[in-house]
Each structure stands twice: as structure tokens, then as C-alpha cells.
């Protein structure tokens, strides 16, 4: 009897779900074909014949596109498995190219402005091209080969093992990776939970000097331990509070007198009274605090990679910090992130160096795999438990202290 193949419509009905993988991934070898699903034939044919594969990130919001980068891992692994000796040209949109060039998964590639437009023009010229993107969906009469993350639904996935154990795949990068793997119908190499690539920020004289010139920070100061604090986020409910972060640092100073703080903040996001209080506290602080307001993501990544630990709000800058390494063999920087009104399991890199400290609402959203907007949750019932401000300073300090004690 022929087994009916799953489709997107029959396999996934809502993102508010915990869906079992239909294939025994942990028992399969890299490169093994996946059965039971109606694969994306247009994408497979496109990748098989492509002269060029375009990658384009939307960057609105920035943090979402950082998490999207696991799709680059998936696509490159698929190409390496299926046409290693005949790889297509890889062309990447040049937005934030100075940072993207540090991704550990990239070898041969080119940058180009307006990559989506170049892709569309290439399609009109009947060239064999593929687009991988998280940009706003678009239609063309030619119906080109496109993998757009905006066109899929992403529940939490899990795999039930033969012995009854469960492997969970909760993070957004893991969900993206598994979706691409399913669409092309082949078991890829990476662990989905670890599929988000890293930014390898090797020692660089130019960037080191730029830190000195722009912010007066000498990252090579002997004996000094740098801590990063990310106080930026556009959503007030996500704010832990600059003063409160500094109170946590005060307690850490008692454990290590050699700390210096890289304090990332956007004064336009702060009330005048709060910011004046922050400045006054910094003036009286026994440790050095360097104020940073920058959109130079390469420079920020370079600084984050040289921190002992980064503490921050739930924001794209924190995702960036969690993806940074000082060298290929160095560990990822430990990142303590305060989550307020989002599922912290989903909106994370999936990497083990991320240590969430969460509100009761965030915990509920994680446990129920829910979204405030998608599931129309009335947050007024949660009161202050929706706000990162409801997280105690002790909870954050104790989390960091345990990391330091490892």
C-alpha cells in the first residue's frame, strides 16, 4: 500500500504546536534521503542547476536576520552534499558585509548591492539562479526557485528516540534549519540546535586601533576583564534598566576587582532622568565604564568576542554577542539575556552559551509554545510580570555567579 506523503498543509497547521519529526533524524547519516514528505521540487531543481545562489537578509529587525543565518548553513551543507565538485557561485547582499565576511561557514563568495534585484534580473535573463532570503515575499511570472523563510510556519519540533527519550528543537535557528532540510528531502550534517554559524573575530590591528580611537578602549590591557552590557532595545517592556544592570555589575566587582564594562546604550531610548542617573552612577563607579553607541556591527562583534561575559536585554545585539568567538577554536562568549514577553526557547540562538533569565510571562510562553500576538494573549492579566523590570537583580547576579564558578 502506498503511503500518503505529507505536505506543508497536512504536516503543520499552526506555529503554536510541538510537532514530531516524521523521520528518524538521529538514526540517519548525513546525505541520506528523507522519505514521507512532498519535497520542494522547484527548490531542489534550482539548487541542482544553479550557476549562482543569492543570499539576502532583510535586517528588519536585525535580530531576526541574525537567527535566519542558520538557513545559510543548511543551504551550503546541501550544496556540499549534492554537488561538491561543481559548486555554484555564492553571492551575498552587501548590507553589513564587513560583519558577514566573518561567518565561519563562508569560504568563496562575493558581495553585491541589491541582491534581490540582481536575482530578479537574472531570472528574466533565463539564468539558473536561486534566492535564499528572509525578505518580504514577492511574486514573479517566471516562478523562480526561492526559499523564503517568511512563507513557512515554524512550530517547535521534537524527535522521539527509540528508547523513548525526546530531543527538542525549540530555537528559531533550529526550526529554520529543519524546515530547509525537510524541503530538500535530505538529512543535513549539522545538529539543528547548533546550526547557527559563528562570527570568528580574529585579532585585527585595524579593529583594535578603532576601539581605541572611537571609544578609548584598549582591549589588550593586561589583567583587565571586560564585561559587556547591552542596555539597548526599542521595546520598553524588554528593558531591565541601565541602573539595575550597573547594580548587578557592582556585585560582580566584589568578585573581581579587575573588571571594566563596555556599556552599549542608545540615549534616545532612555528617559532624561534615567540617563542622568546612569551617568552619575558611572561617574562614581570604582570600575571603568566605557559608553558605546554604535551601529558598526563588525566593531561591536570584535568587542563582544573579547568579553568574559555579556549581559543584555532580549535584542539583536544580544544575539550578535552570542554568535561571537575570538578565534575558530575559542568558545562562544557566555551571554546572560533577560527575556520578558517572548518565548525564550524560540527567540534565541539555540547555542549553549546563552543563559536566559526570564519573567513569568516568558516562561509561560516557552512552556506553551505561544506568542502574544499570534495567540492573542491578554497581557494585562500578567501585570508587571510582562516586564523585564520584574526580574530581580539577584536573579541576574546569581545566574552570572554560577557561570563564573564553573
C-alpha positions as CSV (number, residue, x, y, z in Angstrom):
1,X,0.0,0.0,0.0
2,X,1.5,3.4,-1.0
3,X,2.0,5.7,1.9
4,X,0.4,9.2,1.5
5,X,3.1,11.8,1.5
6,X,2.9,14.7,4.0
7,X,2.7,18.2,2.7
8,X,3.2,21.5,4.4
9,X,-0.6,21.8,4.8
10,X,-1.1,18.3,6.3
11,X,2.1,18.4,8.4
12,X,1.9,21.8,10.1
13,X,-1.3,23.6,11.0
14,X,0.0,26.3,13.4
15,X,3.2,27.6,15.0
16,X,1.6,27.1,18.4
17,X,2.4,23.4,18.3
18,X,5.1,20.9,19.2
19,X,5.5,18.8,16.1
20,X,7.2,15.4,16.0
21,X,9.7,14.9,13.2
22,X,8.3,12.4,10.7
23,X,11.7,10.9,10.0
24,X,14.2,9.3,12.5
25,X,16.9,12.0,12.1
26,X,19.2,10.8,14.9
27,X,19.4,7.4,13.2
28,X,20.2,8.7,9.7
29,X,23.5,9.5,8.1
30,X,24.4,12.9,6.6
31,X,23.3,12.8,2.9
32,X,20.6,10.1,3.4
33,X,17.3,10.8,1.7
34,X,14.3,11.7,3.8
35,X,11.0,9.9,2.9
36,X,7.4,10.7,3.6
37,X,7.2,14.3,2.6
38,X,6.3,16.1,-0.7
39,X,9.6,17.9,-1.2
40,X,10.1,21.3,-2.8
41,X,11.0,20.2,-6.3
42,X,11.4,23.7,-7.7
43,X,14.0,24.5,-4.9
44,X,15.8,21.1,-5.4
45,X,15.9,21.5,-9.2
46,X,17.1,25.1,-8.8
47,X,19.9,24.2,-6.5
48,X,20.9,21.3,-8.7
49,X,21.3,23.6,-11.8
50,X,22.1,26.9,-10.2
51,X,25.0,28.9,-11.6
52,X,24.5,31.4,-8.7
53,X,22.9,31.2,-5.3
54,X,22.0,34.6,-3.9
55,X,21.7,35.1,-0.1
56,X,19.8,38.2,1.0
57,X,19.0,39.2,4.6
58,X,16.2,41.6,5.3
59,X,17.7,43.0,8.6
60,X,14.3,44.4,9.8
61,X,14.5,43.7,12.7
62,X,18.2,43.0,12.8
63,X,18.0,40.2,15.4
64,X,15.6,38.1,13.3
65,X,18.1,38.1,10.4
66,X,20.9,37.0,12.7
67,X,18.7,34.0,13.6
68,X,18.0,33.4,9.9
69,X,21.6,32.7,9.2
70,X,21.1,29.0,10.1
71,X,19.5,28.8,6.7
72,X,22.8,29.7,5.1
73,X,24.3,26.7,7.0
74,X,21.6,24.4,5.7
75,X,21.8,25.6,2.1
76,X,25.6,25.3,2.0
77,X,25.6,21.9,3.5
78,X,23.0,20.8,0.9
79,X,25.2,22.0,-1.9
80,X,28.3,20.3,-0.4
81,X,26.4,17.1,-0.2
82,X,24.9,17.2,-3.7
83,X,27.4,19.0,-5.9
84,X,30.7,19.4,-4.0
85,X,32.8,19.3,-7.2
86,X,30.6,21.7,-9.1
87,X,29.6,24.3,-6.5
88,X,27.7,27.4,-7.7
89,X,28.9,30.9,-7.2
90,X,27.7,32.3,-3.9
91,X,26.7,36.0,-4.0
92,X,25.6,37.8,-0.8
93,X,23.8,41.1,-0.4
94,X,26.4,43.5,0.9
95,X,24.4,45.0,3.8
96,X,26.6,44.6,6.9
97,X,29.2,42.9,4.7
98,X,32.0,43.8,7.0
99,X,30.4,41.6,9.6
100,X,29.1,38.8,7.4
101,X,32.5,38.2,6.0
102,X,33.5,36.8,9.4
103,X,31.0,33.9,9.3
104,X,32.8,30.7,9.8
105,X,30.8,28.8,7.1
106,X,31.8,31.1,4.3
107,X,34.8,30.3,2.0
108,X,34.4,31.6,-1.6
109,X,31.7,34.3,-2.0
110,X,31.1,37.7,-3.5
111,X,29.1,40.7,-2.1
112,X,26.8,42.7,-4.2
113,X,24.3,45.6,-3.6
114,X,20.6,44.9,-4.0
115,X,21.0,41.2,-4.4
116,X,17.2,40.5,-4.7
117,X,17.1,42.9,-7.7
118,X,20.1,41.1,-9.3
119,X,18.3,37.8,-8.7
120,X,15.1,39.1,-10.4
121,X,17.1,40.4,-13.4
122,X,19.0,37.1,-13.7
123,X,15.7,35.2,-13.8
124,X,14.4,37.5,-16.6
125,X,17.6,36.6,-18.5
126,X,16.8,32.9,-18.1
127,X,19.8,32.3,-15.9
128,X,19.9,29.4,-13.5
129,X,19.8,31.1,-10.1
130,X,18.3,30.5,-6.6
131,X,17.5,33.0,-3.9
132,X,17.7,32.3,-0.2
133,X,16.1,35.1,1.9
134,X,14.0,36.3,4.8
135,X,12.9,39.3,2.8
136,X,9.3,40.3,2.1
137,X,7.8,37.7,-0.2
138,X,7.3,38.6,-3.9
139,X,5.8,37.0,-7.0
140,X,7.2,36.8,-10.5
141,X,5.6,35.5,-13.6
142,X,8.7,33.2,-14.1
143,X,8.0,31.5,-10.7
144,X,11.7,31.3,-9.7
145,X,13.4,29.0,-7.3
146,X,13.2,30.8,-3.9
147,X,13.5,29.7,-0.3
148,X,11.9,32.4,1.7
149,X,11.5,31.8,5.5
150,X,8.6,34.2,5.5
151,X,6.5,31.7,3.6
152,X,6.6,29.0,6.2
153,X,5.2,28.3,9.7
154,X,7.6,27.3,12.5
155,X,6.3,25.2,15.3
156,X,8.6,23.7,17.9
157,X,10.0,20.4,16.6
158,X,11.0,17.3,18.5
159,X,12.2,13.8,17.8
160,X,11.2,10.8,19.8
161,X,14.1,8.3,20.1
162,X,13.8,4.5,20.1
163,X,14.4,4.4,23.9
164,X,11.6,6.9,24.5
165,X,13.9,9.9,25.1
166,X,13.0,13.2,23.4
167,X,15.3,15.6,21.5
168,X,13.8,19.1,21.4
169,X,14.5,21.7,18.7
170,X,13.0,24.8,20.2
171,X,15.1,27.7,18.8
172,X,14.2,29.7,15.8
173,X,17.5,28.8,14.0
174,X,16.8,25.0,14.6
175,X,13.3,25.4,13.2
176,X,14.6,27.2,10.1
177,X,17.3,24.5,9.6
178,X,14.9,21.6,9.9
179,X,12.4,23.3,7.6
180,X,15.1,23.7,4.9
181,X,16.2,20.1,5.4
182,X,12.6,18.9,5.1
183,X,12.0,20.9,1.9
184,X,15.1,19.5,0.1
185,X,14.5,16.0,1.4
186,X,18.0,15.1,2.6
187,X,19.5,14.7,6.1
188,X,22.0,17.5,6.5
189,X,25.2,17.4,8.6
190,X,24.7,19.9,11.5
191,X,22.9,19.4,14.8
192,X,19.9,21.8,14.2
193,X,20.3,23.2,17.7
194,X,23.9,24.2,16.9
195,X,23.3,25.2,13.2
196,X,23.6,29.0,13.6
197,X,27.0,29.9,12.4
198,X,29.5,31.9,14.4
199,X,31.3,35.2,13.7
200,X,35.0,34.5,14.0
201,X,36.6,37.7,15.2
202,X,40.3,37.0,15.0
203,X,42.9,39.6,16.3
204,X,43.0,42.5,14.0
205,X,45.2,45.6,14.4
206,X,42.8,47.9,12.5
207,X,39.8,46.9,14.7
208,X,41.9,47.1,17.8
209,X,43.0,50.6,16.9
210,X,39.5,51.6,16.0
211,X,38.3,50.6,19.5
212,X,41.0,52.9,20.9
213,X,40.2,55.8,18.6
214,X,36.4,55.6,18.8
215,X,35.9,54.7,22.4
216,X,39.2,54.8,24.2
217,X,39.1,51.1,24.8
218,X,42.4,49.1,24.7
219,X,41.2,45.5,24.6
220,X,44.8,44.3,25.1
221,X,45.2,46.0,28.5
222,X,47.0,43.4,30.7
223,X,45.0,41.9,33.6
224,X,41.7,43.7,32.7
225,X,38.5,41.6,32.4
226,X,35.9,43.1,30.1
227,X,32.2,42.7,30.6
228,X,29.6,43.7,28.0
229,X,26.3,45.2,29.0
230,X,23.6,45.6,26.3
231,X,21.1,48.2,27.5
232,X,19.6,48.8,24.1
233,X,16.1,47.7,23.0
234,X,13.4,49.6,21.4
235,X,10.6,48.0,23.3
236,X,10.2,49.3,26.8
237,X,8.8,46.1,28.2
238,X,12.1,44.4,27.4
239,X,14.2,46.8,29.4
240,X,15.8,45.5,32.5
241,X,17.2,49.0,33.3
242,X,20.6,50.6,32.9
243,X,20.8,51.5,36.6
244,X,19.9,48.0,37.6
245,X,22.4,46.4,35.2
246,X,25.1,48.6,36.9
247,X,23.9,47.4,40.3
248,X,24.5,43.8,39.2
249,X,28.0,44.8,38.0
250,X,28.6,46.4,41.4
251,X,28.1,42.9,42.9
252,X,30.3,41.3,40.3
253,X,33.0,43.8,41.2
254,X,33.2,42.3,44.6
255,X,34.1,39.0,43.0
256,X,36.6,40.5,40.5
257,X,38.2,43.9,41.1
258,X,39.8,43.9,37.6
259,X,36.6,44.3,35.6
260,X,35.9,47.0,33.0
261,X,32.4,47.4,31.4
262,X,31.5,48.0,27.8
263,X,28.1,49.7,28.2
264,X,26.1,49.7,25.0
265,X,23.3,52.2,25.1
266,X,21.2,54.5,22.9
267,X,20.5,57.7,24.8
268,X,17.4,58.3,22.5
269,X,15.8,55.2,24.1
270,X,16.3,56.5,27.6
271,X,14.3,59.0,29.6
272,X,16.4,62.1,30.6
273,X,16.1,61.3,34.3
274,X,17.1,57.7,33.9
275,X,20.1,58.5,31.7
276,X,21.3,61.3,34.0
277,X,21.1,58.8,36.9
278,X,23.1,56.3,34.9
279,X,25.8,58.9,34.1
280,X,26.0,59.9,37.8
281,X,26.4,56.3,38.8
282,X,29.1,55.7,36.2
283,X,31.0,58.8,37.5
284,X,31.1,57.3,41.0
285,X,31.8,53.7,39.9
286,X,35.0,52.1,41.2
287,X,35.4,50.3,37.9
288,X,35.8,51.8,34.4
289,X,32.7,52.0,32.3
290,X,33.1,52.7,28.5
291,X,29.9,54.1,26.9
292,X,29.2,52.7,23.4
293,X,26.6,53.9,20.9
294,X,27.4,52.3,17.6
295,X,25.9,50.6,14.6
296,X,29.2,49.2,13.4
297,X,28.4,45.6,13.9
298,X,31.8,44.4,13.0
299,X,33.4,46.5,15.7
300,X,30.7,45.5,18.2
301,X,31.3,41.8,17.4
302,X,35.0,42.3,17.8
303,X,34.5,43.8,21.3
304,X,31.9,41.2,22.4
305,X,34.3,38.4,21.4
306,X,36.8,39.8,23.9
307,X,34.5,39.9,26.8
308,X,34.5,37.4,29.7
309,X,30.7,37.7,29.6
310,X,27.9,39.7,28.0
311,X,24.7,40.7,29.9
312,X,21.8,42.2,27.9
313,X,18.2,42.7,27.1
314,X,16.4,40.5,24.6
315,X,17.5,42.2,21.4
316,X,19.5,41.7,18.2
317,X,22.7,42.9,19.8
318,X,22.5,40.1,22.4
319,X,22.0,37.5,19.6
320,X,25.1,39.0,17.9
321,X,27.1,38.7,21.1
322,X,26.1,35.1,21.5
323,X,27.4,34.3,18.0
324,X,30.9,35.8,18.5
325,X,34.2,33.9,19.0
326,X,37.7,35.3,19.3
327,X,39.1,32.6,17.1
328,X,37.8,29.4,15.4
329,X,38.9,27.3,18.4
330,X,37.8,29.7,21.1
331,X,34.5,29.2,23.0
332,X,31.4,31.4,22.4
333,X,31.1,34.2,24.8
334,X,28.7,33.4,27.7
335,X,25.6,35.6,27.3
336,X,23.1,36.2,30.1
337,X,19.9,37.6,28.4
338,X,16.8,38.9,30.2
339,X,13.6,37.8,28.5
340,X,10.2,39.5,29.2
341,X,7.4,38.9,26.7
342,X,8.7,36.3,24.2
343,X,9.3,32.6,24.3
344,X,13.0,32.5,25.3
345,X,13.4,29.0,23.9
346,X,12.4,30.1,20.4
347,X,13.9,33.6,20.3
348,X,17.5,32.5,21.0
349,X,20.5,31.3,19.0
350,X,20.0,27.7,20.4
351,X,23.6,27.7,21.5
352,X,24.6,26.5,24.9
353,X,26.4,29.8,25.8
354,X,23.0,31.6,26.1
355,X,21.7,31.7,29.7
356,X,18.2,33.1,29.9
357,X,16.8,34.9,33.0
358,X,13.1,35.3,32.4
359,X,9.8,36.8,33.5
360,X,6.9,34.5,34.5
361,X,5.2,35.5,31.2
362,X,8.3,34.5,29.2
363,X,8.3,31.2,31.0
364,X,4.6,30.6,30.2
365,X,5.2,31.4,26.5
366,X,8.0,28.9,26.4
367,X,6.1,26.2,28.2
368,X,3.0,26.6,26.0
369,X,5.0,27.4,22.8
370,X,2.8,30.6,22.5
371,X,3.1,34.0,21.0
372,X,1.4,37.1,22.5
373,X,0.4,38.5,19.1
374,X,-0.3,35.2,17.3
375,X,-2.3,33.6,20.1
376,X,-3.9,36.9,21.1
377,X,-2.9,36.7,24.8
378,X,-4.2,39.4,27.0
379,X,-1.0,40.6,28.7
380,X,-3.0,42.9,31.1
381,X,-3.6,39.8,33.1
382,X,0.1,39.4,33.7
383,X,0.7,43.0,35.1
384,X,4.3,43.7,35.8
385,X,5.2,40.0,35.1
386,X,5.2,41.0,31.4
387,X,8.1,43.5,32.0
388,X,11.8,42.6,32.3
389,X,11.8,45.1,35.2
390,X,10.0,42.4,37.2
391,X,13.2,40.2,37.1
392,X,15.2,40.8,40.2
393,X,18.8,41.9,40.3
394,X,19.7,39.0,42.5
395,X,18.3,36.5,39.8
396,X,20.6,38.0,37.2
397,X,23.6,38.2,39.6
398,X,23.2,34.6,40.8
399,X,23.0,33.4,37.2
400,X,26.2,35.1,36.4
401,X,27.9,33.9,39.6
402,X,27.1,30.3,38.7
403,X,28.7,30.7,35.3
404,X,31.8,32.2,36.8
405,X,32.1,29.4,39.2
406,X,32.1,26.7,36.5
